Amino acid sequence: VQLQASGGGLVQPGGSLRLSCAASGSILSIDAVDWYRQAPGKQRELVALTTSGGRANYADSVKGRFTIFRDNAKKTVYLQMNSLKPEDTAVYYCKPRIRTVTSVHDVWGQGTLVTVSS
């Protein structure tokens, strides 16, 4: 199983970006997904997650601005980020829980840089 992250870049405050992590390989489903971020000089933090039942939870700092979702048909997970702020600048990582024929396990994406600046 491999993950390909994309969607990061430079955006002005108030702008939007959609991050994605596309999985490839013999995957039956993506059961859940977490999105983390790590800002320069700070610890990695969990910003959003979905449970296997589809419920989404968000960190207070992004609630109302970020939306997490997944598309099992495309084997892709997404993080829609709106109303971006400079403090959202970080490297963002996806961590989907992937189900294969033989196992269920979490896989880290390689990270994609988001820079919010005017």
DSSP file (Angstrom, degrees, kcal/mol; ACC not computed):
  #  RESIDUE AA STRUCTURE BP1 BP2  ACC     N-H-->O    O-->H-N    N-H-->O    O-->H-N    TCO  KAPPA ALPHA  PHI   PSI    X-CA   Y-CA   Z-CA
    1    1 A V              0   0    0      0, 0.0     2,-0.3     0, 0.0    24,-0.2   0.000 360.0 360.0 360.0 132.1    0.0    0.0    0.0
    2    2 A Q  E     -A   24   0A   0     22,-1.9    22,-2.3   105,-0.0     2,-0.4  -0.952 360.0-149.2-128.8 151.4    1.3    3.4   -0.9
    3    3 A L  E     -A   23   0A   0     -2,-0.3     2,-0.5    20,-0.2    20,-0.2  -0.951   3.3-163.5-119.7 140.2    0.0    6.9   -0.3
    4    4 A Q  E     -A   22   0A   0     18,-2.0    18,-2.4    -2,-0.4     2,-0.3  -0.961  12.1-160.0-123.5 112.1    0.4   10.0   -2.5
    5    5 A A  E     +A   21   0A   0     -2,-0.5     2,-0.3    16,-0.2    16,-0.2  -0.652  20.8 154.8 -91.5 147.1   -0.4   13.3   -0.9
    6    6 A S  E     +A   20   0A   0     14,-2.3    14,-2.5    -2,-0.3   106,-0.1  -0.965  32.0  74.9-157.2 170.4   -1.1   16.4   -2.8
    7    7 A G        +     0   0    0      1,-0.3    11,-0.3    -2,-0.3    14,-0.1   0.254  60.8 126.7 107.0 -11.0   -2.9   19.8   -2.7
    8    8 A G        +     0   0    0     12,-0.1    -1,-0.3     9,-0.1     2,-0.3  -0.181  26.0 112.7 -72.4 172.1   -0.6   21.8   -0.5
    9    9 A G  E     -d  114   0B   0    104,-1.0   106,-2.8   103,-0.1     2,-0.5  -0.979  64.6 -44.2 158.5-167.6    0.8   25.2   -1.5
   10   10 A L  E     +d  115   0B   0     -2,-0.3     2,-0.3   104,-0.2   106,-0.2  -0.834  54.3 168.4 -98.4 129.9    0.9   28.9   -0.8
   11   11 A V  E     -d  116   0B   0    104,-2.7   106,-2.2    -2,-0.5     3,-0.1  -0.985  32.6-114.4-140.5 149.8   -2.5   30.6   -0.2
   12   12 A Q    >   -     0   0    0     -2,-0.3     3,-2.3   104,-0.2    72,-0.2  -0.459  50.4 -80.8 -78.7 155.3   -3.5   34.0    1.1
   13   13 A P  T 3  S+     0   0    0      0, 0.0    72,-0.2     0, 0.0    -1,-0.1  -0.301 121.2  28.1 -53.5 136.6   -5.3   34.4    4.4
   14   14 A G  T 3  S+     0   0    0     70,-3.3    69,-0.6     1,-0.3    71,-0.1   0.284  99.6 118.1  91.0 -10.0   -9.0   33.6    3.9
   15   15 A G    <   -     0   0    0     -3,-2.3    69,-2.3    69,-0.2     2,-0.3  -0.096  56.0-123.7 -82.6-176.1   -8.3   31.3    1.0
   16   16 A S        +     0   0    0     66,-0.2     2,-0.3    67,-0.2    66,-0.2  -0.933  20.8 179.4-132.3 151.3   -9.0   27.6    0.6
   17   17 A L  E     - B   0  81A   0     64,-2.3    64,-3.3    -2,-0.3     2,-0.5  -0.983  16.9-146.9-143.7 152.5   -7.1   24.5   -0.2
   18   18 A R  E     - B   0  80A   0     -2,-0.3     2,-0.3   -11,-0.3    62,-0.2  -0.974  15.5-161.0-121.5 117.6   -8.1   20.8   -0.6
   19   19 A L  E     - B   0  79A   0     60,-2.7    60,-2.2    -2,-0.5     2,-0.3  -0.689  10.8-173.1 -91.2 147.6   -5.6   18.3    0.5
   20   20 A S  E     -AB   6  78A   0    -14,-2.5   -14,-2.3    -2,-0.3     2,-0.4  -0.987  19.2-161.3-140.1 152.6   -5.8   14.7   -0.7
   21   21 A C  E     -AB   5  77A   0     56,-2.4    56,-2.4    -2,-0.3     2,-0.5  -0.967  15.3-161.2-131.2 115.6   -4.1   11.4    0.0
   22   22 A A  E     -AB   4  76A   0    -18,-2.4   -18,-2.0    -2,-0.4     2,-0.3  -0.856   6.6-151.4-101.9 127.4   -4.6    8.8   -2.7
   23   23 A A  E     -A    3   0A   0     52,-3.4     2,-0.3    -2,-0.5   -20,-0.2  -0.730  11.1-170.3 -97.7 145.6   -3.9    5.1   -1.8
   24   24 A S  E     +A    2   0A   0    -22,-2.3   -22,-1.9    -2,-0.3     2,-0.3  -0.958  40.0  55.2-133.1 154.1   -2.8    2.5   -4.2
   25   25 A G  S    S-     0   0    0     -2,-0.3     2,-1.8   -24,-0.2    -2,-0.0  -0.761 101.6 -26.9 121.2-170.1   -2.5   -1.2   -3.9
   26   26 A S  S    S+     0   0    0     -2,-0.3     2,-0.4     2,-0.0    75,-0.4  -0.567  78.0 160.8 -84.3  81.3   -4.8   -4.1   -3.0
   27   27 A I        -     0   0    0     -2,-1.8    73,-0.2     1,-0.2     3,-0.1  -0.869  31.4-173.0-109.6 132.5   -7.1   -2.1   -0.8
   28   28 A L  S    S-     0   0    0     71,-3.2     2,-0.3    -2,-0.4    72,-0.2   0.861  70.4 -30.6 -85.5 -42.5  -10.6   -3.2    0.2
   29   29 A S  E     -E   99   0B   0     70,-1.4    70,-3.0    46,-0.0     2,-0.6  -0.988  47.8-114.9-166.0 163.2  -11.6    0.0    2.0
   30   30 A I  E     -E   98   0B   0     -2,-0.3    68,-0.2    68,-0.2     3,-0.1  -0.958  31.2-174.3-105.9 111.4  -10.4    3.0    4.0
   31   31 A D  E     -     0   0B   0     66,-2.6     2,-0.3    -2,-0.6    23,-0.3   0.784  61.4 -14.5 -83.1 -28.7  -12.1    2.5    7.3
   32   32 A A  E     -E   97   0B   0     65,-0.8    65,-3.0    21,-0.1     2,-0.3  -0.962  60.6-149.5-162.6 168.0  -11.1    5.8    9.0
   33   33 A V  E     -EF  96  50B   0     17,-1.2    17,-2.5    -2,-0.3     2,-0.4  -0.980   3.2-162.7-153.4 140.9   -8.7    8.6    8.5
   34   34 A D  E     -EF  95  49B   0     61,-1.4    61,-2.5    -2,-0.3     2,-0.4  -0.917   8.2-155.4-114.5 146.6   -6.8   11.1   10.7
   35   35 A W  E     -EF  94  48B   0     13,-3.0    12,-2.7    -2,-0.4    13,-1.6  -0.995  16.9-179.7-119.7 130.3   -5.2   14.3    9.5
   36   36 A Y  E     -EF  93  46B   0     57,-3.0    57,-2.6    -2,-0.4     2,-0.3  -0.769   8.6-160.4-117.7 165.0   -2.3   15.8   11.5
   37   37 A R  E     -EF  92  45B   0      8,-2.4     8,-3.0    -2,-0.3     2,-0.4  -0.994   5.8-160.3-144.8 153.8   -0.2   18.8   11.1
   38   38 A Q  E     -E   91   0B   0     53,-2.2    53,-2.2    -2,-0.3     6,-0.2  -0.940   9.6-159.9-137.0 114.2    3.1   20.0   12.3
   39   39 A A    >   -     0   0    0      4,-0.5     3,-2.3    -2,-0.4    51,-0.2  -0.523  44.5 -75.2 -85.9 157.6    4.1   23.6   12.3
   40   40 A P  T 3  S+     0   0    0      0, 0.0    -1,-0.1     0, 0.0     3,-0.1  -0.293 118.8   4.4 -55.5 127.8    7.8   24.7   12.5
   41   41 A G  T 3  S+     0   0    0      1,-0.3     2,-0.3    -3,-0.1    -2,-0.0   0.545 114.1 100.8  76.9   7.1    9.1   24.2   16.0
   42   42 A K  S <  S-     0   0    0     -3,-2.3    -1,-0.3     1,-0.0     2,-0.1  -0.805  75.2 -99.9-122.8 163.7    5.9   22.6   17.2
   43   43 A Q        -     0   0    0     -2,-0.3    -4,-0.5     1,-0.1     2,-0.2  -0.419  47.4 -92.7 -76.9 156.0    4.7   19.1   17.9
   44   44 A R        -     0   0    0     -6,-0.2     2,-0.4    -2,-0.1    -6,-0.2  -0.487  48.8-165.1 -67.0 136.1    2.6   17.2   15.5
   45   45 A E  E     -F   37   0B   0     -8,-3.0    -8,-2.4    -2,-0.2     2,-0.5  -0.944  22.5-118.2-128.7 148.7   -1.1   17.7   16.3
   46   46 A L  E     +F   36   0B   0     -2,-0.4   -10,-0.3   -10,-0.2     3,-0.1  -0.719  32.3 171.2 -82.2 125.8   -4.3   16.0   15.3
   47   47 A V  E     +     0   0B   0    -12,-2.7    12,-2.4    -2,-0.5     2,-0.3   0.709  61.3   0.8-108.7 -26.6   -6.6   18.4   13.5
   48   48 A A  E     +FG  35  58B   0    -13,-1.6   -13,-3.0    10,-0.2    -1,-0.4  -0.988  57.6 176.7-160.8 150.3   -9.4   16.1   12.2
   49   49 A L  E     -FG  34  57B   0      8,-2.2     8,-2.5    -2,-0.3     2,-0.4  -0.994  16.1-149.7-152.1 154.7  -10.5   12.5   12.1
   50   50 A T  E     -FG  33  56B   0    -17,-2.5   -17,-1.2    -2,-0.3     6,-0.2  -0.981  19.9-138.0-121.5 143.9  -13.3   10.3   10.9
   51   51 A T    >   -     0   0    0      4,-2.4     3,-1.8    -2,-0.4   -18,-0.0  -0.388  33.6 -99.6 -87.2 171.5  -14.3    7.1   12.7
   52   52 A S  T 3  S+     0   0    0      1,-0.3    -1,-0.1     2,-0.1   -20,-0.1   0.774 125.5  58.2 -63.4 -24.2  -15.2    3.9   11.0
   53   53 A G  T 3  S-     0   0    0      2,-0.1    -1,-0.3     1,-0.0   -21,-0.1   0.503 122.0-107.4 -83.8  -3.4  -18.8    4.9   11.4
   54   54 A G    <   +     0   0    0     -3,-1.8     2,-0.2     1,-0.3    -2,-0.1   0.404  69.9 143.4  97.3  -3.5  -18.3    8.1    9.5
   55   55 A R        -     0   0    0     -5,-0.1    -4,-2.4     1,-0.0     2,-0.4  -0.513  37.6-147.7 -73.2 138.7  -18.4   10.5   12.4
   56   56 A A  E     -G   50   0B   0     -6,-0.2     2,-0.3    -2,-0.2    -6,-0.2  -0.857  13.9-173.0-108.2 142.0  -16.0   13.4   12.0
   57   57 A N  E     -G   49   0B   0     -8,-2.5    -8,-2.2    -2,-0.4     2,-0.3  -0.979   5.7-165.0-132.1 147.4  -14.3   15.3   14.9
   58   58 A Y  E     -G   48   0B   0     -2,-0.3   -10,-0.2   -10,-0.2     2,-0.1  -0.943  26.4-106.4-133.8 150.2  -12.2   18.4   14.7
   59   59 A A    >>  -     0   0    0    -12,-2.4     3,-1.7    -2,-0.3     4,-1.3  -0.446  38.6-115.6 -65.9 149.0   -9.7   20.3   16.8
   60   60 A D  T 34 S+     0   0    0      1,-0.3     3,-0.2     2,-0.2    -1,-0.1   0.840 113.2  63.6 -56.9 -33.3  -11.2   23.5   18.2
   61   61 A S  T 34 S+     0   0    0      1,-0.2    -1,-0.3     3,-0.0   -14,-0.1   0.701 115.6  28.1 -68.0 -18.5   -8.7   25.5   16.2
   62   62 A V  T X> S+     0   0    0     -3,-1.7     3,-2.4   -15,-0.2     4,-2.0   0.456  85.2 129.6-120.3  -4.3  -10.1   24.3   12.8
   63   63 A K  T 3< S+     0   0    0     -4,-1.3     4,-0.1     1,-0.3   -15,-0.0  -0.268  79.4  16.2 -58.3 133.3  -13.8   23.5   13.7
   64   64 A G  T 34 S+     0   0    0      2,-0.4    -1,-0.3     1,-0.1     3,-0.1   0.286 124.9  60.4  87.3 -11.0  -16.1   25.2   11.2
   65   65 A R  T <4 S+     0   0    0     -3,-2.4    17,-2.0     1,-0.2     2,-0.3   0.684  95.7  56.2-116.4 -32.6  -13.4   25.8    8.7
   66   66 A F  E  <  -C   81   0A   0     -4,-2.0    -2,-0.4    15,-0.2     2,-0.4  -0.793  58.5-167.4-107.4 147.2  -12.0   22.3    7.8
   67   67 A T  E     -C   80   0A   0     13,-2.5    13,-3.2    -2,-0.3     2,-0.4  -0.996   5.3-158.5-134.3 129.8  -14.0   19.3    6.5
   68   68 A I  E     +C   79   0A   0     -2,-0.4     2,-0.3    11,-0.2    11,-0.2  -0.872  23.8 150.2-107.0 137.8  -12.6   15.8    6.4
   69   69 A F  E     -C   78   0A   0      9,-1.6     9,-3.2    -2,-0.4     2,-0.3  -0.982  26.2-145.5-158.0 167.0  -14.0   13.1    4.1
   70   70 A R  E     -C   77   0A   0     -2,-0.3     2,-0.5     7,-0.2     7,-0.2  -0.962   6.2-151.6-138.5 154.2  -13.1   10.0    2.1
   71   71 A D  E  >> -C   76   0A   0      5,-3.1     5,-2.1    -2,-0.3     4,-0.7  -0.921   7.7-172.3-126.9 102.0  -14.0    8.4   -1.1
   72   72 A N  T  45S+     0   0    0     -2,-0.5     3,-0.4     1,-0.2    -1,-0.1   0.840  84.9  60.1 -67.3 -31.7  -13.6    4.7   -1.0
   73   73 A A  T  45S+     0   0    0      1,-0.2    -1,-0.2     2,-0.1    -2,-0.0   0.875 115.3  34.9 -63.2 -35.1  -14.3    4.3   -4.7
   74   74 A K  T  45S-     0   0    0     -3,-0.4    -1,-0.2     2,-0.2    -2,-0.2   0.447 104.9-129.5 -95.2  -2.0  -11.3    6.5   -5.5
   75   75 A K  T  <5 +     0   0    0     -4,-0.7   -52,-3.4    -3,-0.4     2,-0.4   0.900  66.7 129.5  53.8  43.1   -9.3    5.2   -2.5
   76   76 A T  E   < -BC  22  71A   0     -5,-2.1    -5,-3.1   -54,-0.2     2,-0.3  -0.973  46.9-157.7-133.7 141.3   -8.7    8.8   -1.5
   77   77 A V  E     -BC  21  70A   0    -56,-2.4   -56,-2.4    -2,-0.4     2,-0.3  -0.888  17.4-161.2-115.4 152.4   -9.1   10.8    1.6
   78   78 A Y  E     -BC  20  69A   0     -9,-3.2    -9,-1.6    -2,-0.3     2,-0.4  -0.898  20.6-161.4-133.9 155.5   -9.5   14.6    1.7
   79   79 A L  E     -BC  19  68A   0    -60,-2.2   -60,-2.7    -2,-0.3     2,-0.6  -0.893  15.3-160.0-135.8 107.8   -9.2   17.6    3.9
   80   80 A Q  E     -BC  18  67A   0    -13,-3.2   -13,-2.5    -2,-0.4     2,-0.5  -0.778  10.7-166.9 -87.3 124.3  -11.0   20.7    2.7
   81   81 A M  E     +BC  17  66A   0    -64,-3.3   -64,-2.3    -2,-0.6     2,-0.3  -0.956   9.9 174.3-120.4 118.0   -9.6   23.8    4.4
   82   82 A N        +     0   0    0    -17,-2.0   -66,-0.2    -2,-0.5   -67,-0.2  -0.753  59.8  23.3-116.7 164.4  -11.5   27.1    4.2
   83   83 A S  S    S-     0   0    0    -69,-0.6    -1,-0.2    -2,-0.3   -67,-0.2   0.903  84.6-159.7  48.7  49.6  -10.9   30.5    5.7
   84   84 A L        -     0   0    0    -69,-2.3   -70,-3.3    -3,-0.2   -69,-0.2  -0.261   8.2-158.9 -66.6 146.5   -7.3   29.7    6.2
   85   85 A K    >   -     0   0    0    -72,-0.2     3,-2.3   -71,-0.1     4,-0.2  -0.836  32.2-109.3-120.7 157.3   -5.2   31.6    8.7
   86   86 A P  G >  S+     0   0    0      0, 0.0     3,-1.8     0, 0.0    30,-0.4   0.851 117.8  63.1 -55.1 -33.4   -1.5   32.2    9.0
   87   87 A E  G 3  S+     0   0    0      1,-0.3   -48,-0.0   -48,-0.0    -3,-0.0   0.562  88.9  69.8 -71.7  -5.6   -1.5   29.9   12.0
   88   88 A D  G <   +     0   0    0     -3,-2.3    -1,-0.3    28,-0.1     2,-0.2   0.520  69.9 121.5 -83.6  -5.6   -2.6   27.0    9.8
   89   89 A T    <   +     0   0    0     -3,-1.8     2,-0.3    -4,-0.2    26,-0.2  -0.408  41.0 106.5 -60.9 124.5    0.8   27.0    8.2
   90   90 A A  E    S- H   0 114B   0     24,-1.9    24,-2.9    -2,-0.2     2,-0.6  -0.970  75.6 -81.7-178.2 170.0    2.2   23.6    8.7
   91   91 A V  E     -EH  38 113B   0    -53,-2.2   -53,-2.2    -2,-0.3     2,-0.4  -0.878  48.4-148.1 -89.8 127.5    3.1   20.3    7.0
   92   92 A Y  E     -EH  37 112B   0     20,-3.1    20,-2.1    -2,-0.6     2,-0.4  -0.821  13.2-167.9-104.9 137.2   -0.1   18.2    6.9
   93   93 A Y  E     -E   36   0B   0    -57,-2.6   -57,-3.0    -2,-0.4     2,-0.3  -0.970   9.7-148.9-125.6 135.2   -0.1   14.4    7.1
   94   94 A C  E     -E   35   0B   0     -2,-0.4    15,-2.8   -59,-0.2   -59,-0.2  -0.747   8.9-172.7 -95.2 152.2   -2.9   12.0    6.4
   95   95 A K  E     -E   34   0B   0    -61,-2.5   -61,-1.4    -2,-0.3    13,-0.2  -0.650  11.3-176.1-143.1  83.1   -3.1    8.7    8.3
   96   96 A P  E     -E   33   0B   0      0, 0.0    11,-2.1     0, 0.0     2,-0.8  -0.481  27.1-128.2 -79.5 151.6   -5.8    6.5    6.8
   97   97 A R  E     -EI  32 106B   0    -65,-3.0   -66,-2.6     9,-0.2   -65,-0.8  -0.893  34.2-160.5 -97.6 111.3   -6.8    3.1    8.3
   98   98 A I  E     -EI  30 105B   0      7,-2.9     7,-2.3    -2,-0.8     2,-0.6  -0.783  10.6-152.8-105.5 133.4   -6.6    0.8    5.4
   99   99 A R  E     +EI  29 104B   0    -70,-3.0   -71,-3.2    -2,-0.4   -70,-1.4  -0.903  19.4 171.8-105.2 124.3   -8.2   -2.6    5.1
  100  100 A T        -     0   0    0      3,-3.3   -73,-0.1    -2,-0.6   -75,-0.0  -0.567  51.9 -88.7-113.6-175.4   -6.7   -5.2    2.9
  101  101 A V  S    S+     0   0    0    -75,-0.4   -74,-0.1    -2,-0.2     3,-0.1   0.846 125.9  29.4 -62.7 -33.0   -7.5   -8.9    2.5
  102  102 A T  S    S+     0   0    0      1,-0.1     2,-0.3     0, 0.0    -1,-0.2   0.597 124.0   6.4-107.1 -12.8   -5.2   -9.8    5.3
  103  103 A S        -     0   0    0      2,-0.1    -3,-3.3     0, 0.0     2,-0.4  -0.977  49.2-130.4-161.2 168.2   -5.0   -6.9    7.7
  104  104 A V  E     +I   99   0B   0     -2,-0.3     2,-0.3    -5,-0.2    -5,-0.2  -0.995  43.1 152.7-126.6 124.1   -6.2   -3.5    8.9
  105  105 A H  E     -I   98   0B   0     -7,-2.3    -7,-2.9    -2,-0.4     2,-0.3  -0.994  43.0-110.0-152.8 157.5   -3.5   -1.0    9.6
  106  106 A D  E     -I   97   0B   0     -2,-0.3     2,-0.4    -9,-0.3    -9,-0.2  -0.683  29.6-165.7 -88.3 139.9   -2.7    2.7    9.7
  107  107 A V        -     0   0    0    -11,-2.1     2,-0.4    -2,-0.3  -105,-0.0  -0.994  12.6-137.1-129.4 131.1   -0.5    4.2    7.0
  108  108 A W        -     0   0    0     -2,-0.4   -13,-0.2   -13,-0.2  -105,-0.2  -0.708  14.6-137.6 -87.8 134.6    1.2    7.6    7.2
  109  109 A G        -     0   0    0    -15,-2.8  -105,-0.1    -2,-0.4     3,-0.1  -0.377  27.5-108.8 -77.3 169.9    1.3    9.8    4.1
  110  110 A Q        -     0   0    0   -107,-0.2   -17,-0.1     1,-0.1    -1,-0.1   0.574  58.6-109.5 -82.6  -8.1    4.5   11.7    3.3
  111  111 A G        -     0   0    0    -17,-0.1     2,-0.4     1,-0.1   -18,-0.2   0.205  22.0-135.1  94.7 143.5    3.2   15.1    4.2
  112  112 A T  E     - H   0  92B   0    -20,-2.1   -20,-3.1  -106,-0.1     2,-0.4  -0.999  21.2-122.2-138.3 135.2    2.3   18.2    2.2
  113  113 A L  E     - H   0  91B   0     -2,-0.4  -104,-1.0   -22,-0.2     2,-0.5  -0.608  21.9-170.1 -86.0 129.7    3.2   21.8    3.0
  114  114 A V  E     -dH   9  90B   0    -24,-2.9   -24,-1.9    -2,-0.4     2,-0.5  -0.981   3.4-173.9-116.2 124.5    0.6   24.4    3.5
  115  115 A T  E     -d   10   0B   0   -106,-2.8  -104,-2.7    -2,-0.5     2,-0.7  -0.977   6.2-167.2-122.1 121.6    1.7   28.0    3.8
  116  116 A V  E     +d   11   0B   0     -2,-0.5     2,-0.3   -30,-0.4  -104,-0.2  -0.922  34.1 130.3-110.1 111.1   -0.8   30.7    4.6
  117  117 A S              0   0    0   -106,-2.2    -2,-0.1    -2,-0.7   -32,-0.0  -0.992 360.0 360.0-160.2 147.9    0.7   34.1    4.0
  118  118 A S              0   0    0     -2,-0.3  -106,-0.1  -106,-0.2    -1,-0.1   0.420 360.0 360.0 -93.8 360.0    0.0   37.4    2.2
